[in-house]
Each structure stands twice: as structure tokens, then as C-alpha cells.
Amino acid sequence: LVPGAGDRLGLADTFGHFHLSAISSDGCELVPAWSFELQYCEAGGSPLPVNRAVLCFEFLRGPWEVVFSQQLGERIMFCRLPMDEGQKTSQVFQFAFHSAPITCFRTNAARTTLVSASSDGTLKMTETSGGALLDHVRNAMTAVPTALAFLGPVMVACGSSDGVVSLWDVSANRLVPSQRLAVSPMAITSIAGFVPQELLSQWSPARASTDQLDVGLIGTPPQPPWMVTETSAGKAPVMLAAGTAHGVTHVWSPNPKDDFDWALKFSLCEGVVGPAVGLTFSPCGSFLASITGSSPLWVACAAACAKFHPAMLPTVMQHFACN
């Protein structure tokens, strides 16, 4: 969704073109608004069309500002989408780069920080306002990173091709390894995190000393920032969801008896064929949506582990109105 324009949805196709669509009043239909191509600008050179498929993109805080990466590309690009329907092109500039193809990236909820991963296992943290590199870790993952998600402002989860999810503390603008979860022998295809609003103000930055920064995922991790996990009665707890290449989705919450452990709440696999992608929690944490190969979209009740038939989507989609 376009920030500040909740009725507008941005899409990117395999030709590197961006499209903006309007969401109908009932939320069940997309109405095409306009499309345009991107042109990459080298210093001192002429603009060249961007023709490669877009891998992923995120909107930033500025008006219609977008960062995106392309299939097998090593750069994250920046552009400002035209706000005038008569303008059909937008110039593109380099925002950040890796030394290997980028596999995924995500911004935090405030859109101030971007974490990216590349096929050589490198993680980078970049400031979105000016593109400054805040931190990077080489060989951060034992396999190819495949998915990223923020858990509030202080944690990042990274999934990999060997079915492992690694948790990183980013509270001090550093990538500090915290925990590792062995999920599945299959690749992780999507990750989503949920943190109740009432807990965000209670979380304090993890206290990691300098010698802890290089211990890796096997050493003693710094103090996790979810020490306060009690929420009001009936409210959803902190949750982490990971989907696999076989379509199985697992959902965890922090184990109240062990600060460095996560307890599996439930797994969703019935009737799912194909990888689970696009995992998203509703703002209230009661629902979890995903796109799978067997059906365009399914929505599960995170509390009761119930799956809704597509015909019931209008009933539950209101819970995603703010996402």
C-alpha cells in the first residue's frame, strides 16, 4: 500500500514496470490507475530503461518514494514514483549494493531502517533517509538468505534455504546475533512478525558488550528484548511466523519459562500446495494471511488456528485495513 494513500496499491511486473491501482470501496477489487517504466541514471550518462523483473520493493516515508531490487541484481535502487498521471517515466538511482545477488530486503514499520541480504550470506543494515550503511555482517547465514521480517523496532528474523530462521537484535543499529530456530529441512519462503502495541514501549534495547558482537549464532546471545511478554487478557502475544517451500506455516511465541526459547503455537498445512509467500499478520495479531500455490489467498485465525474459506474473506479483511 502507498503510505498516506491507503486506497492505492503499488505493483511491479516482470518487465520492471510499476503499476498503481486503486482499491475499490468494498476492498474486493483493484482498479488500474496508471503504469510507467523506470529509467536508470548513471552519472554523466543517458537514462536507460529498467527492463529486468523486480524482486521486491518497499515504500519509504517520502511522498511516493520506493526502493527496489531486481532479479539477480546486486543493487538496491531508489526512485520517486510520478504523482502526475501524465508522467510515464521515473528516474532511478543507486541506493545500496551487495557484492552478490540480493535475495531479499525489508524496512521497519517506521521506514527508517532497511535490512538486506545477499546470496553469499551477507546481511546489511542501511539508513533510509540518506542511504548510510549502519552495519554489515559477512557470512551471517550458513545458507542462502531467503526471507526477512522485522519484529517491532528491535529485532529482525532472517530465513534461509536450509530451513533455519535466525534472529538478530538491531536495537542499537547493529546486527547482533541472538537466536536460531531450526524450522524445516525445506527452504523458508516467507516470514512475518507481530508485536502488540502495548509491548513496544516496554521493550528496552538489548545490552550486548563489544566481545559479544562476533560470537556468532553458537555463542551466548545478548539479552533478548522481549523480557516483558505479558499482554492484556484476550490480546495476542508476540508472534513469529515462517512459511516453507512445501506450504507449511509455523507460528511461535516466546517461551515464558525460557528467555532464549520460542514455543511452537501451531502449524498450518492442511490443503496447502506450493510455497507459502506473503505472510502478513493483521494489526491486531488475530489473523495471519498468506498466498499459496493452491489458492490465491487464505486467512487463518492466529488464536484458534482456523482457516477461512475465500468466500469469507470480506468478513475478516477488515482486520487488515491498516496493514
Phi and psi restraints in degrees (value plus and minus 20) as a CYANA .aco file:
   2 VAL   PHI     -97.6   -57.6
   2 VAL   PSI     102.1   142.1
   3 PRO   PHI     -77.5   -37.5
   3 PRO   PSI     114.6   154.6
   4 GLY   PHI      60.2   100.2
   4 GLY   PSI     -24.4    15.6
   5 ALA   PHI    -160.0  -120.0
   5 ALA   PSI      53.5    93.5
   6 GLY   PHI     -81.3   -41.3
   6 GLY   PSI     -34.2     5.8
   7 ASP   PHI    -115.8   -75.8
   7 ASP   PSI     -11.1    28.9
   8 ARG   PHI    -135.1   -95.1
   8 ARG   PSI     117.4   157.4
   9 LEU   PHI    -143.7  -103.7
   9 LEU   PSI     110.3   150.3
  10 GLY   PHI    -114.5   -74.5
  10 GLY   PSI     117.5   157.5
  11 LEU   PHI    -152.3  -112.3
  11 LEU   PSI     130.6   170.6
  12 ALA   PHI    -150.2  -110.2
  12 ALA   PSI     121.9   161.9
  13 ASP   PHI    -130.8   -90.8
  13 ASP   PSI    -197.5  -157.5
  14 THR   PHI     -94.2   -54.2
  14 THR   PSI     -26.3    13.7
  15 PHE   PHI    -120.9   -80.9
  15 PHE   PSI     -14.9    25.1
  16 GLY   PHI      61.3   101.3
  16 GLY   PSI      -7.2    32.8
  17 HIS   PHI    -112.7   -72.7
  17 HIS   PSI     125.9   165.9
  18 PHE   PHI    -123.9   -83.9
  18 PHE   PSI     126.0   166.0
  19 HIS   PHI    -151.7  -111.7
  19 HIS   PSI     121.0   161.0
  20 LEU   PHI    -135.3   -95.3
  20 LEU   PSI     110.5   150.5
  21 SER   PHI    -146.3  -106.3
  21 SER   PSI     131.5   171.5
  22 ALA   PHI    -117.4   -77.4
  22 ALA   PSI     120.7   160.7
  23 ILE   PHI    -109.4   -69.4
  23 ILE   PSI     109.3   149.3
  24 SER   PHI     -83.0   -43.0
  24 SER   PSI     141.9   181.9
  25 SER   PHI     -80.8   -40.8
  25 SER   PSI     -49.7    -9.7
  26 ASP   PHI    -108.0   -68.0
  26 ASP   PSI     -21.3    18.7
  27 GLY   PHI      53.2    93.2
  27 GLY   PSI      -7.2    32.8
  28 CYS   PHI    -132.1   -92.1
  28 CYS   PSI     -16.2    23.8
  29 GLU   PHI    -167.0  -127.0
  29 GLU   PSI     124.3   164.3
  30 LEU   PHI    -124.9   -84.9
  30 LEU   PSI     108.8   148.8
  31 VAL   PHI    -129.6   -89.6
  31 VAL   PSI      92.4   132.4
  32 PRO   PHI     -75.3   -35.3
  32 PRO   PSI     112.7   152.7
  33 ALA   PHI    -121.0   -81.0
  33 ALA   PSI     -86.3   -46.3
  34 TRP   PHI    -179.7  -139.7
  34 TRP   PSI     142.1   182.1
  35 SER   PHI    -149.8  -109.8
  35 SER   PSI     134.8   174.8
  36 PHE   PHI    -178.7  -138.7
  36 PHE   PSI     141.1   181.1
  37 GLU   PHI    -122.5   -82.5
  37 GLU   PSI     138.2   178.2
  38 LEU   PHI    -122.9   -82.9
  38 LEU   PSI     126.6   166.6
  39 GLN   PHI    -146.8  -106.8
  39 GLN   PSI     102.9   142.9
  40 TYR   PHI    -102.8   -62.8
  40 TYR   PSI     116.0   156.0
  41 CYS   PHI    -134.2   -94.2
  41 CYS   PSI      87.3   127.3
  42 GLU   PHI     -99.4   -59.4
  42 GLU   PSI     131.4   171.4
  43 ALA   PHI     -80.9   -40.9
  43 ALA   PSI     101.7   141.7
  44 GLY   PHI      57.5    97.5
  44 GLY   PSI     -18.8    21.2
  45 GLY   PHI    -128.9   -88.9
  45 GLY   PSI     156.5   196.5
  46 SER   PHI    -106.0   -66.0
  46 SER   PSI     127.3   167.3
  47 PRO   PHI     -80.3   -40.3
  47 PRO   PSI     117.9   157.9
  48 LEU   PHI    -140.6  -100.6
  48 LEU   PSI     118.3   158.3
  49 PRO   PHI     -81.5   -41.5
  49 PRO   PSI     122.9   162.9
  50 VAL   PHI    -112.9   -72.9
  50 VAL   PSI      86.7   126.7
  51 ASN   PHI    -127.9   -87.9
  51 ASN   PSI     -26.8    13.2
  52 ARG   PHI    -103.8   -63.8
  52 ARG   PSI     130.1   170.1
  53 ALA   PHI     -80.7   -40.7
  53 ALA   PSI     120.7   160.7
  54 VAL   PHI    -100.5   -60.5
  54 VAL   PSI     109.2   149.2
  55 LEU   PHI    -100.3   -60.3
  55 LEU   PSI     -71.1   -31.1
  56 CYS   PHI    -179.1  -139.1
  56 CYS   PSI     137.9   177.9
  57 PHE   PHI    -170.5  -130.5
  57 PHE   PSI     137.0   177.0
  58 GLU   PHI    -159.3  -119.3
  58 GLU   PSI     124.3   164.3
  59 PHE   PHI    -103.5   -63.5
  59 PHE   PSI     123.7   163.7
  60 LEU   PHI    -120.7   -80.7
  60 LEU   PSI    -191.6  -151.6
  61 ARG   PHI     -97.5   -57.5
  61 ARG   PSI     -48.6    -8.6
  62 GLY   PHI     -87.9   -47.9
  62 GLY   PSI     140.5   180.5
  63 PRO   PHI     -79.0   -39.0
  63 PRO   PSI      92.8   132.8
  64 TRP   PHI      41.2    81.2
  64 TRP   PSI       6.3    46.3
  65 GLU   PHI    -105.5   -65.5
  65 GLU   PSI     116.3   156.3
  66 VAL   PHI    -154.1  -114.1
  66 VAL   PSI     120.6   160.6
  67 VAL   PHI    -135.9   -95.9
  67 VAL   PSI     122.3   162.3
  68 PHE   PHI    -172.0  -132.0
  68 PHE   PSI     139.9   179.9
  69 SER   PHI    -147.6  -107.6
  69 SER   PSI     138.8   178.8
  70 GLN   PHI    -131.0   -91.0
  70 GLN   PSI     140.9   180.9
  71 GLN   PHI     -75.2   -35.2
  71 GLN   PSI     107.6   147.6
  72 LEU   PHI      42.4    82.4
  72 LEU   PSI      -4.8    35.2
  73 GLY   PHI    -108.3   -68.3
  73 GLY   PSI     132.7   172.7
  74 GLU   PHI    -125.5   -85.5
  74 GLU   PSI     -17.3    22.7
  75 ARG   PHI    -140.4  -100.4
  75 ARG   PSI     127.0   167.0
  76 ILE   PHI    -121.2   -81.2
  76 ILE   PSI     106.8   146.8
  77 MET   PHI    -126.0   -86.0
  77 MET   PSI     135.3   175.3
  78 PHE   PHI    -141.6  -101.6
  78 PHE   PSI     119.5   159.5
  79 CYS   PHI    -171.1  -131.1
  79 CYS   PSI     141.4   181.4
  80 ARG   PHI    -134.5   -94.5
  80 ARG   PSI      95.3   135.3
  81 LEU   PHI     -86.2   -46.2
  81 LEU   PSI     121.6   161.6
  82 PRO   PHI     -82.7   -42.7
  82 PRO   PSI     115.0   155.0
  83 MET   PHI    -116.7   -76.7
  83 MET   PSI     -23.6    16.4
  84 ASP   PHI    -124.3   -84.3
  84 ASP   PSI     103.6   143.6
  85 GLU   PHI     -82.0   -42.0
  85 GLU   PSI     -41.3    -1.3
  86 GLY   PHI     -99.7   -59.7
  86 GLY   PSI     -32.8     7.2
  87 GLN   PHI    -110.3   -70.3
  87 GLN   PSI     103.6   143.6
  88 LYS   PHI    -127.1   -87.1
  88 LYS   PSI     -26.0    14.0
  89 THR   PHI    -150.6  -110.6
  89 THR   PSI     138.0   178.0
  90 SER   PHI    -162.1  -122.1
  90 SER   PSI     113.3   153.3
  91 GLN   PHI     -99.8   -59.8
  91 GLN   PSI     126.4   166.4
  92 VAL   PHI    -140.1  -100.1
  92 VAL   PSI     119.6   159.6
  93 PHE   PHI    -150.2  -110.2
  93 PHE   PSI     133.9   173.9
  94 GLN   PHI     -91.5   -51.5
  94 GLN   PSI     113.0   153.0
  95 PHE   PHI    -127.2   -87.2
  95 PHE   PSI     -65.2   -25.2
  96 ALA   PHI    -175.6  -135.6
  96 ALA   PSI     148.9   188.9
  97 PHE   PHI    -170.2  -130.2
  97 PHE   PSI     138.8   178.8
  98 HIS   PHI    -144.5  -104.5
  98 HIS   PSI     146.5   186.5
  99 SER   PHI    -113.0   -73.0
  99 SER   PSI     -16.3    23.7
 100 ALA   PHI    -163.7  -123.7
 100 ALA   PSI     143.7   183.7
 101 PRO   PHI     -74.9   -34.9
 101 PRO   PSI     113.6   153.6
 102 ILE   PHI     -94.1   -54.1
 102 ILE   PSI     114.4   154.4
 103 THR   PHI    -125.5   -85.5
 103 THR   PSI     -46.7    -6.7
 104 CYS   PHI    -190.4  -150.4
 104 CYS   PSI     137.6   177.6
 105 PHE   PHI    -176.6  -136.6
 105 PHE   PSI     136.8   176.8
 106 ARG   PHI    -165.4  -125.4
 106 ARG   PSI     131.8   171.8
 107 THR   PHI    -126.0   -86.0
 107 THR   PSI     137.4   177.4
 108 ASN   PHI     -96.4   -56.4
 108 ASN   PSI     155.0   195.0
 109 ALA   PHI     -82.5   -42.5
 109 ALA   PSI     -53.3   -13.3
 110 ALA   PHI     -99.8   -59.8
 110 ALA   PSI     -27.7    12.3
 111 ARG   PHI      39.7    79.7
 111 ARG   PSI      14.6    54.6
 112 THR   PHI    -123.9   -83.9
 112 THR   PSI     -39.8     0.2
 113 THR   PHI    -152.8  -112.8
 113 THR   PSI     119.9   159.9
 114 LEU   PHI    -143.7  -103.7
 114 LEU   PSI     110.7   150.7
 115 VAL   PHI    -133.2   -93.2
 115 VAL   PSI     109.5   149.5
 116 SER   PHI    -147.0  -107.0
 116 SER   PSI     137.9   177.9
 117 ALA   PHI    -156.0  -116.0
 117 ALA   PSI     129.4   169.4
 118 SER   PHI    -146.8  -106.8
 118 SER   PSI     148.2   188.2
 119 SER   PHI     -86.2   -46.2
 119 SER   PSI     -36.9     3.1
 120 ASP   PHI    -107.0   -67.0
 120 ASP   PSI     -11.5    28.5
 121 GLY   PHI      66.6   106.6
 121 GLY   PSI      -9.7    30.3
 122 THR   PHI    -105.7   -65.7
 122 THR   PSI     117.5   157.5
 123 LEU   PHI    -132.9   -92.9
 123 LEU   PSI     119.0   159.0
 124 LYS   PHI    -151.8  -111.8
 124 LYS   PSI     125.1   165.1
 125 MET   PHI    -138.0   -98.0
 125 MET   PSI     105.9   145.9
 126 THR   PHI    -147.2  -107.2
 126 THR   PSI     120.7   160.7
 127 GLU   PHI    -100.3   -60.3
 127 GLU   PSI     108.6   148.6
 128 THR   PHI     -97.3   -57.3
 128 THR   PSI     -45.4    -5.4
 129 SER   PHI     -86.8   -46.8
 129 SER   PSI     -53.9   -13.9
 130 GLY   PHI    -155.0  -115.0
 130 GLY   PSI     -20.5    19.5
 131 GLY   PHI      59.3    99.3
 131 GLY   PSI      -3.5    36.5
 132 ALA   PHI     -92.1   -52.1
 132 ALA   PSI     116.4   156.4
 133 LEU   PHI     -97.9   -57.9
 133 LEU   PSI      98.7   138.7
 134 LEU   PHI    -107.4   -67.4
 134 LEU   PSI     -59.3   -19.3
 135 ASP   PHI    -186.4  -146.4
 135 ASP   PSI     138.2   178.2
 136 HIS   PHI    -172.1  -132.1
 136 HIS   PSI     129.4   169.4
 137 VAL   PHI    -152.0  -112.0
 137 VAL   PSI      98.0   138.0
 138 ARG   PHI    -102.2   -62.2
 138 ARG   PSI     129.1   169.1
 139 ASN   PHI      32.8    72.8
 139 ASN   PSI      18.7    58.7
 140 ALA   PHI     -88.9   -48.9
 140 ALA   PSI     -47.2    -7.2
 141 MET   PHI    -141.1  -101.1
 141 MET   PSI     127.8   167.8
 142 THR   PHI    -101.2   -61.2
 142 THR   PSI     -31.4     8.6
 143 ALA   PHI    -159.4  -119.4
 143 ALA   PSI    -195.1  -155.1
 144 VAL   PHI     -91.6   -51.6
 144 VAL   PSI     104.9   144.9
 145 PRO   PHI     -84.7   -44.7
 145 PRO   PSI     117.1   157.1
 146 THR   PHI    -144.9  -104.9
 146 THR   PSI     -38.2     1.8
 147 ALA   PHI    -177.7  -137.7
 147 ALA   PSI     128.2   168.2
 148 LEU   PHI    -154.6  -114.6
 148 LEU   PSI     131.3   171.3
 149 ALA   PHI    -178.5  -138.5
 149 ALA   PSI     124.1   164.1
 150 PHE   PHI    -109.0   -69.0
 150 PHE   PSI     123.2   163.2
 151 LEU   PHI    -132.7   -92.7
 151 LEU   PSI      74.5   114.5
 152 GLY   PHI      45.0    85.0
 152 GLY   PSI    -180.5  -140.5
 153 PRO   PHI    -107.9   -67.9
 153 PRO   PSI     -21.6    18.4
 154 VAL   PHI    -139.7   -99.7
 154 VAL   PSI     -27.5    12.5
 155 MET   PHI    -153.0  -113.0
 155 MET   PSI     129.0   169.0
 156 VAL   PHI    -148.8  -108.8
 156 VAL   PSI     115.3   155.3
 157 ALA   PHI    -128.4   -88.4
 157 ALA   PSI     114.9   154.9
 158 CYS   PHI    -147.6  -107.6
 158 CYS   PSI     102.0   142.0
 159 GLY   PHI    -115.3   -75.3
 159 GLY   PSI     139.2   179.2
 160 SER   PHI    -156.0  -116.0
 160 SER   PSI     152.2   192.2
 161 SER   PHI     -90.9   -50.9
 161 SER   PSI     -34.0     6.0
 162 ASP   PHI    -117.9   -77.9
 162 ASP   PSI      -5.4    34.6
 163 GLY   PHI      59.7    99.7
 163 GLY   PSI       1.9    41.9
 164 VAL   PHI    -129.2   -89.2
 164 VAL   PSI     120.6   160.6
 165 VAL   PHI    -133.1   -93.1
 165 VAL   PSI     101.7   141.7
 166 SER   PHI    -126.9   -86.9
 166 SER   PSI     117.6   157.6
 167 LEU   PHI    -125.8   -85.8
 167 LEU   PSI     115.7   155.7
 168 TRP   PHI    -147.4  -107.4
 168 TRP   PSI     113.7   153.7
 169 ASP   PHI    -104.6   -64.6
 169 ASP   PSI     103.1   143.1
 170 VAL   PHI    -140.3  -100.3
 170 VAL   PSI      -0.5    39.5
 171 SER   PHI     -84.1   -44.1
 171 SER   PSI     -48.0    -8.0
 172 ALA   PHI    -126.1   -86.1
 172 ALA   PSI       5.1    45.1
 173 ASN   PHI      38.8    78.8
 173 ASN   PSI      11.6    51.6
 174 ARG   PHI    -148.4  -108.4
 174 ARG   PSI     131.5   171.5
 175 LEU   PHI    -113.5   -73.5
 175 LEU   PSI      77.3   117.3
 176 VAL   PHI    -129.7   -89.7
 176 VAL   PSI      98.9   138.9
 177 PRO   PHI     -83.1   -43.1
 177 PRO   PSI     117.3   157.3
 178 SER   PHI    -141.9  -101.9
 178 SER   PSI     -76.6   -36.6
 179 GLN   PHI    -166.5  -126.5
 179 GLN   PSI     145.8   185.8
 180 ARG   PHI    -160.7  -120.7
 180 ARG   PSI     109.6   149.6
 181 LEU   PHI    -136.1   -96.1
 181 LEU   PSI     103.6   143.6
 182 ALA   PHI    -104.3   -64.3
 182 ALA   PSI      90.9   130.9
 183 VAL   PHI    -116.3   -76.3
 183 VAL   PSI     -72.6   -32.6
 184 SER   PHI    -181.4  -141.4
 184 SER   PSI     136.4   176.4
 185 PRO   PHI     -92.7   -52.7
 185 PRO   PSI     -30.8     9.2
 186 MET   PHI    -113.9   -73.9
 186 MET   PSI     138.8   178.8
 187 ALA   PHI     -83.2   -43.2
 187 ALA   PSI     125.3   165.3
 188 ILE   PHI    -100.8   -60.8
 188 ILE   PSI     105.0   145.0
 189 THR   PHI    -125.9   -85.9
 189 THR   PSI     -36.6     3.4
 190 SER   PHI    -181.7  -141.7
 190 SER   PSI     126.8   166.8
 191 ILE   PHI    -156.4  -116.4
 191 ILE   PSI     125.1   165.1
 192 ALA   PHI    -162.1  -122.1
 192 ALA   PSI     126.8   166.8
 193 GLY   PHI    -146.9  -106.9
 193 GLY   PSI     129.9   169.9
 194 PHE   PHI    -155.4  -115.4
 194 PHE   PSI     112.6   152.6
 195 VAL   PHI    -150.6  -110.6
 195 VAL   PSI     102.4   142.4
 196 PRO   PHI     -78.9   -38.9
 196 PRO   PSI     121.4   161.4
 197 GLN   PHI     -78.2   -38.2
 197 GLN   PSI     -56.4   -16.4
 198 GLU   PHI     -88.6   -48.6
 198 GLU   PSI     -37.5     2.5
 199 LEU   PHI    -110.2   -70.2
 199 LEU   PSI     -41.2    -1.2
 200 LEU   PHI     -78.5   -38.5
 200 LEU   PSI     -59.9   -19.9
 201 SER   PHI     -94.7   -54.7
 201 SER   PSI     -36.0     4.0
 202 GLN   PHI    -110.6   -70.6
 202 GLN   PSI     -36.5     3.5
 203 TRP   PHI     -94.4   -54.4
 203 TRP   PSI     114.3   154.3
 204 SER   PHI    -133.6   -93.6
 204 SER   PSI     130.4   170.4
 205 PRO   PHI     -77.7   -37.7
 205 PRO   PSI     123.0   163.0
 206 ALA   PHI     -85.9   -45.9
 206 ALA   PSI     122.2   162.2
 207 ARG   PHI    -118.3   -78.3
 207 ARG   PSI      72.7   112.7
 208 ALA   PHI    -128.8   -88.8
 208 ALA   PSI     106.2   146.2
 209 SER   PHI    -100.7   -60.7
 209 SER   PSI     146.0   186.0
 210 THR   PHI     -79.0   -39.0
 210 THR   PSI     -58.7   -18.7
 211 ASP   PHI     -92.5   -52.5
 211 ASP   PSI     -31.1     8.9
 212 GLN   PHI    -105.6   -65.6
 212 GLN   PSI     -33.6     6.4
 213 LEU   PHI     -89.3   -49.3
 213 LEU   PSI     -43.3    -3.3
 214 ASP   PHI    -134.1   -94.1
 214 ASP   PSI      -4.7    35.3
 215 VAL   PHI     -98.0   -58.0
 215 VAL   PSI     -34.0     6.0
 216 GLY   PHI      56.8    96.8
 216 GLY   PSI    -189.7  -149.7
 217 LEU   PHI    -105.5   -65.5
 217 LEU   PSI     -23.2    16.8
 218 ILE   PHI    -116.7   -76.7
 218 ILE   PSI     -46.4    -6.4
 219 GLY   PHI     -96.1   -56.1
 219 GLY   PSI    -191.7  -151.7
 220 THR   PHI     -95.8   -55.8
 220 THR   PSI      99.4   139.4
 221 PRO   PHI     -96.5   -56.5
 221 PRO   PSI     138.9   178.9
 222 PRO   PHI     -87.8   -47.8
 222 PRO   PSI     148.9   188.9
 223 GLN   PHI     -79.9   -39.9
 223 GLN   PSI     106.9   146.9
 224 PRO   PHI     -89.7   -49.7
 224 PRO   PSI     127.8   167.8
 225 PRO   PHI    -106.8   -66.8
 225 PRO   PSI     -10.5    29.5
 226 TRP   PHI    -126.5   -86.5
 226 TRP   PSI      19.4    59.4
 227 MET   PHI     -81.1   -41.1
 227 MET   PSI     -51.4   -11.4
 228 VAL   PHI    -117.4   -77.4
 228 VAL   PSI      87.5   127.5
 229 THR   PHI    -139.8   -99.8
 229 THR   PSI     -13.4    26.6
 230 GLU   PHI    -103.1   -63.1
 230 GLU   PSI     108.9   148.9
 231 THR   PHI    -140.0  -100.0
 231 THR   PSI     148.6   188.6
 232 SER   PHI     -81.6   -41.6
 232 SER   PSI     134.3   174.3
 233 ALA   PHI     -76.7   -36.7
 233 ALA   PSI     114.3   154.3
 234 GLY   PHI      64.0   104.0
 234 GLY   PSI     -26.0    14.0
 235 LYS   PHI    -111.5   -71.5
 235 LYS   PSI     128.4   168.4
 236 ALA   PHI     -90.8   -50.8
 236 ALA   PSI     125.2   165.2
 237 PRO   PHI    -105.6   -65.6
 237 PRO   PSI    -198.1  -158.1
 238 VAL   PHI     -81.7   -41.7
 238 VAL   PSI     114.1   154.1
 239 MET   PHI    -158.6  -118.6
 239 MET   PSI     129.6   169.6
 240 LEU   PHI    -150.7  -110.7
 240 LEU   PSI     106.6   146.6
 241 ALA   PHI    -138.3   -98.3
 241 ALA   PSI     119.1   159.1
 242 ALA   PHI    -155.5  -115.5
 242 ALA   PSI     108.3   148.3
 243 GLY   PHI    -124.9   -84.9
 243 GLY   PSI     128.0   168.0
 244 THR   PHI    -133.0   -93.0
 244 THR   PSI     152.8   192.8
 245 ALA   PHI     -84.9   -44.9
 245 ALA   PSI     -41.5    -1.5
 246 HIS   PHI    -110.4   -70.4
 246 HIS   PSI     -16.3    23.7
 247 GLY   PHI      69.2   109.2
 247 GLY   PSI     -21.0    19.0
 248 VAL   PHI     -99.7   -59.7
 248 VAL   PSI     112.5   152.5
 249 THR   PHI    -137.3   -97.3
 249 THR   PSI     107.0   147.0
 250 HIS   PHI    -130.0   -90.0
 250 HIS   PSI     122.3   162.3
 251 VAL   PHI    -146.9  -106.9
 251 VAL   PSI     108.4   148.4
 252 TRP   PHI    -140.9  -100.9
 252 TRP   PSI     141.1   181.1
 253 SER   PHI    -154.1  -114.1
 253 SER   PSI     134.5   174.5
 254 PRO   PHI     -77.9   -37.9
 254 PRO   PSI     118.8   158.8
 255 ASN   PHI     -97.6   -57.6
 255 ASN   PSI      95.8   135.8
 256 PRO   PHI     -84.1   -44.1
 256 PRO   PSI     -36.7     3.3
 257 LYS   PHI    -113.8   -73.8
 257 LYS   PSI     -26.9    13.1
 258 ASP   PHI    -167.6  -127.6
 258 ASP   PSI      94.3   134.3
 259 ASP   PHI     -81.6   -41.6
 259 ASP   PSI     -45.0    -5.0
 260 PHE   PHI    -130.3   -90.3
 260 PHE   PSI       8.5    48.5
 261 ASP   PHI    -156.0  -116.0
 261 ASP   PSI     132.2   172.2
 262 TRP   PHI    -138.0   -98.0
 262 TRP   PSI     118.6   158.6
 263 ALA   PHI    -120.6   -80.6
 263 ALA   PSI     110.9   150.9
 264 LEU   PHI     -90.5   -50.5
 264 LEU   PSI     100.1   140.1
 265 LYS   PHI    -102.2   -62.2
 265 LYS   PSI     -69.2   -29.2
 266 PHE   PHI    -188.4  -148.4
 266 PHE   PSI     148.2   188.2
 267 SER   PHI    -148.4  -108.4
 267 SER   PSI     123.5   163.5
 268 LEU   PHI    -136.3   -96.3
 268 LEU   PSI     102.3   142.3
 269 CYS   PHI    -168.0  -128.0
 269 CYS   PSI     -34.8     5.2
 270 GLU   PHI     -83.8   -43.8
 270 GLU   PSI     104.7   144.7
 271 GLY   PHI      53.0    93.0
 271 GLY   PSI      -7.9    32.1
 272 VAL   PHI    -121.3   -81.3
 272 VAL   PSI     107.5   147.5
 273 VAL   PHI    -147.3  -107.3
 273 VAL   PSI     105.8   145.8
 274 GLY   PHI      81.4   121.4
 274 GLY   PSI     145.2   185.2
 275 PRO   PHI     -85.8   -45.8
 275 PRO   PSI     126.7   166.7
 276 ALA   PHI    -108.7   -68.7
 276 ALA   PSI     102.0   142.0
 277 VAL   PHI    -151.7  -111.7
 277 VAL   PSI     142.7   182.7
 278 GLY   PHI      46.2    86.2
 278 GLY   PSI      11.5    51.5
 279 LEU   PHI     -79.4   -39.4
 279 LEU   PSI     113.2   153.2
 280 THR   PHI    -167.7  -127.7
 280 THR   PSI     107.7   147.7
 281 PHE   PHI    -104.4   -64.4
 281 PHE   PSI     126.7   166.7
 282 SER   PHI     -91.5   -51.5
 282 SER   PSI     138.1   178.1
 283 PRO   PHI     -76.3   -36.3
 283 PRO   PSI     -48.7    -8.7
 284 CYS   PHI    -105.6   -65.6
 284 CYS   PSI     -32.4     7.6
 285 GLY   PHI      62.3   102.3
 285 GLY   PSI     -18.1    21.9
 286 SER   PHI    -104.0   -64.0
 286 SER   PSI     -37.5     2.5
 287 PHE   PHI    -150.9  -110.9
 287 PHE   PSI     129.7   169.7
 288 LEU   PHI    -150.9  -110.9
 288 LEU   PSI     102.8   142.8
 289 ALA   PHI    -129.1   -89.1
 289 ALA   PSI     130.1   170.1
 290 SER   PHI    -173.3  -133.3
 290 SER   PSI     135.7   175.7
 291 ILE   PHI    -127.5   -87.5
 291 ILE   PSI     112.8   152.8
 292 THR   PHI    -151.6  -111.6
 292 THR   PSI     150.9   190.9
 293 GLY   PHI     -92.4   -52.4
 293 GLY   PSI     -44.0    -4.0
 294 SER   PHI    -105.8   -65.8
 294 SER   PSI     -47.2    -7.2
 295 SER   PHI    -166.5  -126.5
 295 SER   PSI     130.4   170.4
 296 PRO   PHI     -78.3   -38.3
 296 PRO   PSI     -58.4   -18.4
 297 LEU   PHI    -179.5  -139.5
 297 LEU   PSI     117.0   157.0
 298 TRP   PHI    -150.7  -110.7
 298 TRP   PSI     131.0   171.0
 299 VAL   PHI    -146.7  -106.7
 299 VAL   PSI     104.4   144.4
 300 ALA   PHI    -130.4   -90.4
 300 ALA   PSI     126.3   166.3
 301 CYS   PHI    -101.8   -61.8
 301 CYS   PSI      91.1   131.1
 302 ALA   PHI     -84.6   -44.6
 302 ALA   PSI     -46.9    -6.9
 303 ALA   PHI     -99.5   -59.5
 303 ALA   PSI     -59.8   -19.8
 304 ALA   PHI    -129.4   -89.4
 304 ALA   PSI     -20.3    19.7
 305 CYS   PHI      38.7    78.7
 305 CYS   PSI      24.3    64.3
 306 ALA   PHI    -126.2   -86.2
 306 ALA   PSI     122.6   162.6
 307 LYS   PHI    -127.7   -87.7
 307 LYS   PSI     114.7   154.7
 308 PHE   PHI    -116.5   -76.5
 308 PHE   PSI     119.9   159.9
 309 HIS   PHI     -91.0   -51.0
 309 HIS   PSI     126.5   166.5
 310 PRO   PHI     -71.5   -31.5
 310 PRO   PSI     -49.8    -9.8
 311 ALA   PHI     -85.0   -45.0
 311 ALA   PSI     -40.0     0.0
 312 MET   PHI    -113.7   -73.7
 312 MET   PSI     -18.7    21.3
 313 LEU   PHI     -77.5   -37.5
 313 LEU   PSI     -61.8   -21.8
 314 PRO   PHI     -76.4   -36.4
 314 PRO   PSI     -47.1    -7.1
 315 THR   PHI     -92.0   -52.0
 315 THR   PSI     -56.4   -16.4
 316 VAL   PHI    -123.4   -83.4
 316 VAL   PSI     -34.4     5.6
 317 MET   PHI     -85.4   -45.4
 317 MET   PSI     -39.4     0.6
 318 GLN   PHI     -81.6   -41.6
 318 GLN   PSI     -44.6    -4.6
 319 HIS   PHI     -92.7   -52.7
 319 HIS   PSI     -33.7     6.3
 320 PHE   PHI    -125.3   -85.3
 320 PHE   PSI      -8.0    32.0
 321 ALA   PHI     -81.5   -41.5
 321 ALA   PSI     -48.9    -8.9
 322 CYS   PHI    -114.8   -74.8
 322 CYS   PSI     -24.0    16.0
